């Protein structure tokens, strides 16, 4: 049986996490500033809300978790040696369902 994306994400994250430039830029926005620890909490305890098996960057997914009481989305891609954090952000309520699990159309 094939392992699921969440299992692959957690295994890769336990080895090493690499924050790509876009993720660093997104996390450094002053409002809302995201801490590395928040992103790591999403990887460790979050849930997959979107799966992108055909992503050009490799199989990736969108995770959701609410460390420190606010929702955080993390797009990441597990690699053999590390977990690539593609981007991380606090989702805009106007663009997401009230539980931040589904995009508004």
Secondary structure, 3 states (H helix, E strand, C coil): CCCCHHHHHHHHHHHCEEECHHHHHHHCCCCCCCCHHHHHHHHHHCEEEEEECCCCCCCEEEEEECHHHCCEEEEEEECCCCEEEEEEECCCHHHECCCCCCECC
